[in-house]
């Protein structure tokens, strides 16, 4: 069986998340059009788990489906989970 793709909804647009998918900082509302904002990366030791690395210069706030909140400083990554929300700054 195929799993449904992970999708990031931003400003009325949907972006399918797969390893290597980049998101410009302006799409996230945290930088200019030429700046990188985020990159989808596979977990280094756990196949099948994807993370979103913060390539912007601002800290994000990730709200997970269990209602816990996590800071995502620049350079760090957060695991992509269905139903999570991220405030990109």
N, C-alpha and C positions, 0 to 999 in steps of 0.2 A: 504494500500500500504506500502511496505517496502522501507525505505530510503537506498540509497547506503551507505556503511560504510565509515567512515573517515579513510584515509590512510596517513601515514607518509612515504615519500620517502627519504631514506638516503643511499647514496653511492651505488645506483643501486638496493637497496633492498626496498621492500614495507612492512610496518608494519601496520596491521589493529589496529586502536585505539579504545579501549573499556575501560570502567571503570576498574581500577586495572591493566591495561597493564603497565609494567615497561620497561624502555629502559636503557641499560647499558651505562655508561659514555663513554666507548671506541667507541661505535656505533655512538655517537654524536660528537666524536673527542675532548672531553673535560675531559678525565680522563682515568684511568686504567680499565682493564677488570673486576675487582672485585668491582668497585665503581658504585653506582647508579647514573644515569644521569637525569632521568625524570620519572614521574608517571602520568598516565591519571586518573583524578578524576572528579566525578560529581560536578556540582556547588552546594554549600550547601543549597541554597534556591530556585533554579530555575531548576526544573526537565527537563531533556532532553538537558541541556547544559553541555558540557565537557570542562575541562581545562587541560593544561599540566603544572605540577608543576616542577620547576627547583630544582632538588636535587643535582646538581653539585656545584662546588665551584666557578664557573665563571658566570658572567652576560651574558644573551642572549640579542639579539636584534630581536624583532618580527616585521615583516613588514606585515601589514594587507592588505586585498584586496582593501581598499580605499586609499592605498598608505601612510597611517599614520604609524609611527614607534613608538614602545614602548620598553622601557627597561624592562627586566625580571630578577631582582636580584635573587641570590640564596634564596630558600625558598618561592619565590612568584610563582604565576601561571598566565598563559595567556589563554584566551578563545580560543578553537580550532575552526577555521573557514576555510571553503573550500577556497583554493587559497592563504592562508597565507604562508609566508616564515619565517624561523627562522634561524638566524646565532647563532650557539651554542657556539661560543667563539673561 
